[in-house]
């Protein structure tokens, strides 16, 4: 069963990712699902994001080194911030 989620990315990254997904004959949603499946299906656990092996084709999507931002805010404040940004 598919479940919808909302994600926010830099517009340039989205455009490149869509192009890449299309070149592979899939939608951006299916590409994202594929990547999440690869990350979460591994029998070993990862201590940090840097421990996750990233295939070469992911490098094709990104121009620069990935910067991982982790939120220290509560989910309530993040939700409020999100809705205010949509006004």
Buried (B, 14 or more C-beta within 10 A) or exposed (E): EEEEEEEEEEEEBBEBBBEBBEEEEBEBEEBBEEBEEBEEEEEEEEEEEEEEEBEEEBEEBBEEEEEEEEEEEEEEEEEEEEEEEEE
